[in-house]
Amino acid sequence: MKAGSSSQETGPGGRVLLILLLAYIFNFVDRQIIGVLAVPIKAELGLSDRQLGLMGGIAFALFYSGLAIPIAWLADRKSRVNIIAVSVAFWSLFTALCGLAQNFWHLFLARMGVGIGEAGGVAPSYALISDYYPKAKRARALAFFSLGIPIGSALGVFFGGWIGAYLDWRWAFIIVGLAGLPAALLVKAGIREPVRGGFDTPDGGASEPAPPFLAVAGQLAATPSFWLLSFGAASGSILGYGLIFWLPSFFSRSFDLELAEVGWFYGSIVLVGGMAGTWLGGWFADRTGPEKPGSYALIPAVSFLIAAPVFAVGVMTPSLILAWLLFTIGQMLALAWLGPVIAAVQHIVPPNMRATASASFLFINNLIGIGFGIYFLGFMSDAMAAAHGEESLRWSILYGLGFYVLSGLLYLAAATRLNRDWYRA
C-alpha cells in the first residue's frame, strides 16, 4: 500500500508523526536548555553576555546550518529514516558532553557537536511527513510536528531549571542528553520509508529521481517567494531564538526570579502560547491555503505585525502577571508561522527536491536567526550596560522587536508571489 492511501493517513502516518514529534521535542530540549542554564554557567565559568551569545548562537548555528544542505541532498537520495535516527543519537551524546565542559571553549565545541547532529534531523523530517500526508492536510501535519518547538523548549526550560537548581547545570545537560538516545532507536524501528511524492504524482507512484544540487539551487534562485519566505523567517527568528535564549536571564534579572521559578514561569509561557500558535497557524493555513496560496504567507505576516507591540508592552510592564499574559499571547503569534511557511516551502518545488529545498530554507533561517539573533541581544545588552545597568537586557529586547516588523513586511511581499511560484504537477 502506498503512503498516499487513506489507511496510511490514519494508521502508520499518525504513528510516524508521533515518533518524529518525539525526536523533535528532544531536538529543542537539547537546543534550548542552555538558555535557562545561562545564569549558573555564566557564574561558574566567568562568561560575559557576548560570550554566552557566541556559545549559544554561533557555535550551534555554524555547523547546524552549513551541514544541513549536504545532509538533505543525501536524504533526497538515501534513507531519510536512517539519517534522522543517526542524527538524534549524535546530538543527544554531544548534549551530554556539554555537562563535562570546564571552560568556554569546551562548551563552545560541545555545542558545535549538537549543531552537527541536529543538522540532519529537521529537513529530512519535513520531506518524510510530506510523503505521508496529502496537500490538504500537510500544513496541519507539519504544524503538529512543529509542536516539538514549544514543547521541547518548554521542557528544556522546565527540566533545565529544576535539575540546575536541585543538582547543578552539568547534570542537567547529562541527564537530558542521555534521555534522547531511546528516541533514536524508536525512529529506526518505528518508521518505514514511504514512496517519495506518492501524493503529488498523477498515478501515485514515486517521483522522478532527485536532480543534481545545482539544478535545485537554480530553481530556488529563480523563485522569488522562496527568498521572501526564507528571509521573512530569518528576520523573525533573529528575535525568536534570541528571546528563547535570553528571556530566562531577563526574568531572573528584571523580576528577581530564582532559577527554578524561571523554569516554571517561562516554561509555561512557551508551552501554552507556543502550542496554541503553532497549531492554529497550521489549521488556518489548511483552511485557506490550498485555494489561496498567498495565505500561507499572509498568516505569519499579520501575526508578526501584531506580536511586536504585544511583546513591547510585556517587556516594559512591572507586573509579573501581566507580563505572563502578554508574553504568552506574543509567543502564540510568534510561532504561528511554522505550519504555513514550512508547508509553502514544500509546495514551491517538486517532491524530489523537498529535503534540499527545506535545508536551504533552514540554512538561511537558522544561520541568521540562531547565529545572529542570540549574539545580537547579548551584544546589545553588554553595549547598553553602562547606561541601563541590570535593565540593559530589557532595552536590548525592546530594540530587537524591529525584526518582527521587518519579518511581517517580507511575508506580505511573499503573499503576492506564492500563487505564481506554486508547483503544480
PyMOL commands that set and color helices and strands:
alter all, ss='L'
color gray80, all
select helices_A, chain A and resi 6-10+12-36+38-45+49-75+80-98+104-118+122-130+135-146+148-166+169-179+181-190+213-221+224-255+259-288+295-316+320-334+338-347+351-383+385-400+402-415+418-421
alter helices_A, ss='H'
color red, helices_A
deselect
rebuild
show_as cartoon
